[in-house]
């Protein structure tokens, strides 16, 4: 066993928005860590991996008198070895988070990974469990495999992005984990007469990571802890916040072929050209004196869309332009329909200065390059990925003073000279409106605004900086120095 990590995850996240994203995994591999991934065999996985999956062996999981069979498969993606648990009755779908039998499918996934390790002949020093679908692995390892020599000394890390996503189910579903109801209660894993996957990860993992230092502080409070704050406080010595970071090479306005005109901190006038071409594309007035605001996120209250909804009529009274782009929402269907209807009506009413569009990858970076202000009024934000990319392209973030925003944005209100963004403290539409108007006033002073843009573009959130923190964590956990080549 030498410098080896198995990442257990519900999906192969090539879009790099999770706590432990694929760029992080690739960097760790480059630094000499034998890091591999174990995921369910869903349709998305089948499409992503160009190399065909090879069947290794079968395993069987007993649930009472029922035996469930699974096939272990192996492939590779961009130099990383990928293992998959093929259980078509559970995972042969495009969206494995379809809210049907989730407790059953992910219980079997957790058990299947551990049972598969001797078969694939891989004994990792560390299993890094990403988010609630894999959060029962530390418990199963410590309670069910403690007397089996192969599993001796394997350590676990539970890594999560959002404490609000906990995996809570009916308590009787514990049978899929091969745990009795009585055992669940005796081990402290019951949760208001239910089962909570995240609670298991927080209690039984050797170490815990999330996506920013300030988010650790947030979730230790009753306001943001989502009922798990007592456990967070109990595990303070074992939990750390590690920023996700971004890849500077793929987020570089100087070379990015997705934007209209390339530019850099030394040729920032190129950003103005992008803005004018974007205004033309959207049918807005081509005018540098009008600040262009861009929002890109889920249509959810967590991301602050309700504040935008309530403040929009007042925002539209000002001399501004705004683009709302939404990716897949996490709202209830009726909420999504109401919000989309509102935004479509707003597009018709303010057609010369407001536009709502569904997520469009071809437009995303054009908006980053053309926008003056990147609006991200999240009520709670573990880390935030959008503001890191926005700053790289000189779009000034306007955010709430919470979570990862505090770790990544230097607020104008606190330090005008070194500022990289604007902030507000309270989730209130009037407070948001005031902050937007404050930013608009500053925008009118072009010298000050260009200085803020250059401050943004000079920030370094390169992913390599945060890789070292994982290396240090691994080294502390296994009491030896991990290779940094």
Secondary structure, 3 states (H helix, E strand, C coil): CCCEEEEECCCCCCCCCCCCCHHHHHHHHHCCCEEEEEEECCHHHHHHCCCCCEEEEEEEEEECCEEEEEEEEEEEECCEEEEEEECHHHHCCCCCCCCCCHHHHHHHHHHHHHHHHHHHCCCCCEEEEECHHHCCHHHHHHHHCCCCHHHCCCEEEEECCCCCCCCEEEHHHHHHHCCCHHHHHHCCCEECCEEEHHHHHHHHCCEEEECCHHHHHHHCCCCCCCCCHHHHHHCHHHEEECCCCECCCCCCCCCCCCCCCCCCHHHCHHHHHHHHHHHHHHCCCCCCCCEEEEEEECCCHHHCHHHHHHHHHHHCCCCEEEEEEECCCCCCHHHHHHHHHHHHHHHHHCCCCEEEEECCHHHHHHHHHHCCEEEECCCCCCCCCHHHHHHHCCCEEEEECCHHHHHHCCECCCCCCCCCEEEECCCCHHHHHHHHHHHHHHHCCHHHHHHHHHHHHHCCCECHHHHHHHHHHHHHHHCCCCCCC
